[in-house]
């Protein structure tokens, strides 16, 4: 019995010892040290979430996430690009340029960096820098019809109409249904006194997309020769997008002085006064 008791006590002590070890192990904290690969993966996920928030208009939240992603991984140019986009959305243009410069240092062969830079330069009225950035981007991606179109727009701002038309032509060759480039060709031709070609181009743009801009542009072109049709087109244009009643808005869309003058004459027509008033009231309501 005594021998059995000793054996029992020994067994109990051994079990208690192991139990105590397990207990001690249970309260020792376990630290997880992520690998560089895991950190990079997490930063990319955060960057994607930032981009999604940007897409849904949550600009401040997007900016905070983009900053976090870059802090985790400052060696990924994609994250710097996302941060730059978030900064642009929040109107932090100088910071956006700084982010884009950092992206360029990491990888200078990404066209999106230069296209984004051009966008920022245009927002801060640095057309020469915007043009230079676009040209760099197009060298990397020569068939980007939108970038070529934007370069044409800068030339349109500079009143270099023939050069702008060449770029719009190039853009349309790459994407034949790109009505915006066709429309802007019409804008350019009107300023160099080729109204007949402008009419054809506006009609071509409308056949692809019945947008307010070519509708009003066409109305302004034909007003002298066919006022009845011009009024119909103008009514339709203002109903589709009331902002085109505004001179400054049309200027933002790169309408030249000659087309602006023709449009102002058209909009003074008595038969359009109610449409003009309605359009202006809609603009006031939305502002």
Phi, psi and omega in degrees: 000318179296318178297319179294321179295318177300316181298321181294315179298318179300314179299318180297317180296318178299314180297320179297321180299311180293324178297318180295321178299314180298322180294316178297317179297327183293332182263355175283122182295145179254119181262131176257119178257104183294147177281166178301322181297317179293321178297318179297320180296317179296319180296322178293321177296318178295319178299319178296319178296321178297319180294322178295318178298323178298317180299324182269010174082011178268074192294316182293317179296321178298317180298316180297317179293319180297321177298318179297316180301318180292324177297321180290320184217096183270007183253009180252115183296333180296321180292323176295324177295317178296317178300317179299318179297319178294321178293322176298315179299329179267011178062030175262072192291319179295319178295323179297317178298322178297318178296319180292325176296322178292321176298319180296323179295326179287316181209106184273006184251029179246116185297325183301329179299314183286326177293321177293320177300316180301319179300315180295314181300323178293323181293332179255019173060041175246076187297321181298315178294323178297317179297314180299317180296318178298317180298321177296317180295320181291329175299324179282321182232079189291345181253023177277100187295328180290320179293319178296319177300316181295323177296321175298323179296321178296320177293328176294320176299324181278001181063026174268073194295317183294319178293322178297317180300320178300319180289323176296320176301315180298319179296318181289328176297324179285319180227092186302334181264020180279085188295333180298320179290322177296317178301315183287335170297319178298320177300316182293316182296326179295324182288341176255025171066034175244071185295323182298319179289325175300316179302312180299320182288319177298319178297320178296318179297318180296325180295336178270316182213116181281070183269155182300324186295305178294332178297313180287325177299315178296318179302318180292327180289323187261002187304320183292318185269335182213076184297323181300311180292323179300319180294318178300315180294320180295318177302315180295318181297313182292329177291323180288317181212096183300337183300336181288355174286341186269127181302313183295324178295317178296324177297320176299329178274011173075026174289132180282172185297322183291317179290326177298316180297317179296322180290321179298321177297315180299314185289349176273355179299136183303324183289350180252358187298320178295319179295322179295316180296317178298316180299316180295323179292324178293323177296318181296321181294323184278343183273000000 
